[in-house]
């Protein structure tokens, strides 16, 4: 259920717009053909130039039966000379009753200084990612900060009015290296909750580079691999909706709650 983590990636976009020393929690239910198949909860905190992000994902109903996927992920990043630099990444997840722990630490320039991946991978099934491909790549959540900053620059420079544009961000999640290939489509009107609002439509493809098993390559969507996000056309650039293909079909997620803490949203973590 890698695409559920990618949904979480989309939903953390507005962190870089937060003022200093702020904390925020957002909850997004995910639906497939009208069925509640998962919940994503994002906790974001900024202290000065340091950022902390948590993403908690739990599958439900048919998705829980198929995969039983759940994950608790945390990422730390810092802003140095107007550039996002990853500091650490940690995730604990369970897929088909098989737990896994991944941890990455970074040095200057996004160099990977240490990492853990337990239990050990079967290298007959999953090829190892070369160190040269890991260095300079972003974890899924710190990559969101970089993507959001690129989108802000496009909006502020007037580039959104010039038609479609593209950019790519390298991503490494501790097992796989991919390229997130973004397309910024521009402004649209979106109907949400009975109202029409102005949004910025972006889409991306999670294009595999290294570290994928044959089964993962086989299960990648081919007809419509684009994951879409609709971002509020304001200073916050808040994701209000996302959709894309998963292993069980087309899924959508929309903002349900926005709070200052887990307890404020009635959520326990």
Residue, then its C-alpha position, 0 to 999 in steps of 0.5 A: x500500500x505504498x500509495x497510501x504513504x504517497x497520499x500522506x506525502x501530499x497532505x503535509x504540503x502546507x507545513x512550510x507555510x506555518x509560522x514559527x513555533x506552531x503545531x497542527x494536526x490534520x485528518x483525512x479519510x480515504x475512500x474507494x467506491x464510497x467505502x471507507x478504506x483508510x485514515x491518514x493523520x498528519x501531525x506537523x510542527x515547526x520550531x524556528x527553522x526545524x520541522x517535525x512531521x508525523x504520518x499515521x496510516x491505518x487501512x480499514x474494511x476491504x483494504x484491511x482485509x487485503x493488506x492489513x496495512x498500518x504505519x507510523x512515520x516520522x521525519x525531521x528536516x531543517x531549513x538552511x539558506x532557504x533550502x530544505x535538508x532532511x535530518x532523519x526519517x523513521x517508520x514502523x509499518x505492518x503489511x500482511x501481518x509482517x512488521x518492518x522498521x526503517x530508520x535513516x539519518x542524514x548528514x550535510x548535503x543530504x548524504x545518508x550517514x546511517x540506516x536500519x532496515x529490519x528484518x533483513x531484506x531477501x536480496x534474491x527478491x529485492x535488489x539493494x539500492x546503490x549508495x550513490x542513488x540514496x545520497x541527495x534523495x529525500x524521504x517521503x515527508x521531507x520531499x513534501x516540503x521541497x515540493x511545496x516550496x517549488x509550488x509556492x515559487x511558481x505561484x509567486x513568480x507568475x509561472x502558473x499563468x504560463x501553462x503546464x510545468x514540470x519538476x522531479x524530486x528523487x525519493x528514497x524510503x529506506x527500501x526503494x529509490x524512485x523519482x517523483x515526477x510532478x506536473x503542475x496543471x494550474x488553477x481550477x475551480x473545485x466543488x467541495x462540500x457544496x461550494x466551489x473553490x479555487x485550487x491549484x491542480x498538481x499531479x505526480x507519478x512515482x516512477x521506480x528507479x531501484x530497489x523494487x521487487x518483481x511483484x511491486x513492479x507488476x502491481x504498479x498502475x499502468x493505465x492511470x499512474x498519476x496521483x492528483x492533489x488539489x491545493x488551496x489557492x491561498x497563502x497556506x497552499x492547503x491540500x483539500x483533496x487527493x486521488x489516484x490509483x491503488x492496488x484495490x482501485x481508484x481512491x480519494x481522500x479529502x480534508x476532514x478535520x484540522x486541529x492543534x493537537x491529536x486530542x483536539x481532533x479526538x484522535x489517540x496516538 
